[in-house]
């Protein structure tokens, strides 16, 4: 009888232990589930990493913007410098011109007309392109016209004459009279060579 009671007691104890273990396991599972539900989707460490990454992106973006701004400023500065340089060069480079005048009167003879034709031909043939930086033009002027009378005083004219006048932009420079044109009128070749050589010699003069 006592043996049966003892066996029964042992069985009851085993059942209690099993129930306790089962309850413990269930409780542990519930606690784990609860912690999993309550914990945030990203832990602090991951959050710090993401925050750090965001700061890095902001810094990189800021650096890129600074580089672009610096580059744009450099381009503008360089463009302005080139424009200023070009403007300075244009200001420094003045137009040099020489006008070959033939001054005549209203009464014209054959020789007077022939001189004009020879002078015009000499200029057009030999100075159709700039010479040594000088643009050379021919111009016939009737000094008896009211607007042209000042040339008589300007160049001390006392007869029909050929004058070469230098200009720098609108500024008058030196001038010369080609005195031998009347002497060489009978030989066209010598006349044109004389005019050509005298003009070049005058323009080469500093």
C-alpha positions in Angstrom: 0.0 0.0 0.0 2.8 2.4 0.9 4.6 1.5 -2.4 1.6 2.5 -4.4 1.3 5.8 -2.6 5.0 6.5 -3.2 4.7 5.8 -6.9 1.7 8.0 -7.2 3.5 10.9 -5.5 6.5 10.6 -7.8 4.3 10.7 -10.8 2.6 13.8 -9.5 5.9 15.5 -8.9 7.1 14.6 -12.5 3.9 16.1 -13.9 4.5 19.3 -11.9 8.0 19.6 -13.1 6.9 19.1 -16.7 4.2 21.7 -16.3 6.6 24.1 -14.7 9.1 23.6 -17.6 6.4 24.0 -20.2 5.2 27.2 -18.5 8.8 28.5 -18.3 9.4 27.8 -22.0 6.0 29.5 -22.9 6.8 32.5 -20.7 10.3 32.8 -22.3 8.8 32.7 -25.8 6.2 35.4 -24.8 8.9 37.6 -23.3 11.0 37.3 -26.5 8.0 38.1 -28.7 7.2 41.1 -26.5 10.7 42.4 -26.8 10.7 41.9 -30.5 7.4 43.9 -30.9 8.5 46.7 -28.6 12.0 47.2 -30.1 12.3 49.7 -33.0 12.9 48.5 -36.5 16.4 50.0 -36.5 18.7 49.8 -33.5 20.8 52.7 -32.3 23.9 51.6 -34.0 22.3 51.4 -37.4 20.6 54.8 -36.7 24.0 56.3 -36.0 25.4 54.9 -39.2 22.5 56.2 -41.3 22.9 59.6 -39.6 26.6 59.6 -40.4 25.9 58.6 -44.0 23.4 61.5 -44.3 26.0 64.0 -43.0 28.6 62.6 -45.5 26.1 63.1 -48.4 25.4 66.7 -47.2 29.1 67.4 -46.9 29.8 65.9 -50.4 26.9 67.9 -51.9 28.2 71.1 -50.3 31.7 70.5 -51.5 30.4 69.8 -55.0 28.4 73.0 -55.0 31.5 75.0 -53.8 33.6 73.5 -56.5 31.0 74.4 -59.2 30.7 77.9 -57.8 34.5 78.3 -57.8 34.7 77.0 -61.3 32.0 79.3 -62.5 33.6 82.3 -60.8 37.0 81.4 -62.4 35.4 81.1 -65.8 33.7 84.5 -65.5 37.0 86.0 -64.2 38.9 84.5 -67.1 36.3 85.7 -69.6 36.4 89.2 -68.2 40.2 89.2 -68.3 40.1 88.2 -71.9 37.5 90.8 -72.8 39.5 93.5 -71.0 42.7 92.4 -72.8 40.9 92.5 -76.2 39.5 95.9 -75.4 43.0 97.2 -74.4 44.5 95.8 -77.6 41.8 97.5 -79.7 42.5 100.8 -77.9 46.2 100.4 -78.3 46.0 99.5 -82.0 45.2 102.8 -83.8 44.3 103.1 -87.5 47.2 104.4 -89.6 46.3 106.0 -92.9 48.1 108.0 -95.6 46.1 110.1 -98.1 47.8 111.0 -101.3 46.2 114.3 -102.3 46.3 115.9 -105.7 45.3 119.5 -105.4 44.1 121.2 -108.6 42.0 124.2 -109.6 38.8 124.6 -111.7 40.8 125.4 -114.8 42.4 122.1 -115.9 44.8 121.5 -118.7 45.9 118.2 -120.3 49.0 117.9 -118.1 47.0 118.6 -115.0 44.6 115.7 -115.8 47.4 113.4 -116.8 49.2 113.9 -113.4 46.0 113.0 -111.6 45.6 109.9 -113.7 49.2 108.8 -113.1 49.0 109.4 -109.3 45.7 107.5 -109.1 47.2 104.6 -111.0 50.4 104.5 -108.9 48.4 104.4 -105.6 45.9 101.8 -106.9 48.6 99.5 -108.3 51.2 99.6 -105.5 49.1 100.3 -102.4 45.9 98.2 -103.0 46.8 96.5 -99.7 48.1 98.1 -96.5 51.8 98.9 -96.6 53.8 98.4 -93.4 50.6 98.9 -91.4 49.5 102.0 -93.4 46.3 102.2 -95.5 47.0 104.4 -98.5 44.3 106.2 -100.4 44.2 108.7 -103.3 42.1 111.8 -103.2 41.7 114.6 -105.8 40.7 117.9 -104.3 39.7 121.2 -106.1 41.1 123.9 -103.8 38.9 126.6 -105.4 35.8 125.1 -103.8 34.9 127.0 -100.5 35.1 123.9 -98.2 38.6 123.1 -99.6 40.3 126.5 -99.5 41.9 125.8 -96.1 44.2 123.3 -97.8 46.1 126.2 -99.5 47.1 127.5 -96.1 47.5 124.0 -94.5 50.1 122.9 -97.1 51.4 126.3 -98.4 50.2 125.6 -101.9 51.1 128.0 -104.7 50.4 125.6 -107.6 48.8 122.3 -108.4 50.6 119.8 -106.1 50.8 116.2 -104.8 50.8 116.0 -101.0 51.1 112.8 -98.9 49.5 113.3 -95.4 49.8 110.8 -92.6 46.9 110.2 -90.1 46.7 108.3 -86.9 42.9 107.8 -86.4 41.8 111.4 -86.9 45.0 113.0 -85.7 47.1 114.8 -88.4 50.8 113.7 -88.5 53.6 114.8 -90.8 53.3 115.4 -94.5 55.4 115.9 -97.6 55.1 117.4 -101.1 56.2 115.3 -104.1 57.9 118.1 -106.0 59.3 116.2 -109.0 55.9 115.0 -110.5 56.0 117.8 -113.1 59.6 117.0 -114.1 58.7 113.3 -114.7 55.4 113.8 -116.4 56.8 112.9 -119.8 57.8 109.3 -118.7 54.9 107.4 -117.2 57.1 104.5 -115.9 59.6 106.9 -114.2 56.7 109.0 -112.8 54.9 106.0 -111.2 58.2 104.6 -109.8 59.0 107.9 -108.3 55.6 108.3 -106.7 55.7 104.7 -105.4 59.3 105.0 -103.9 58.7 108.4 -102.3 55.5 107.2 -100.6 57.1 104.0 -99.3 60.2 106.0 -98.1 57.9 108.4 -96.3 55.8 105.7 -94.7 58.9 103.7 -93.5 60.1 106.8 -91.8 59.6 106.7 -88.0 
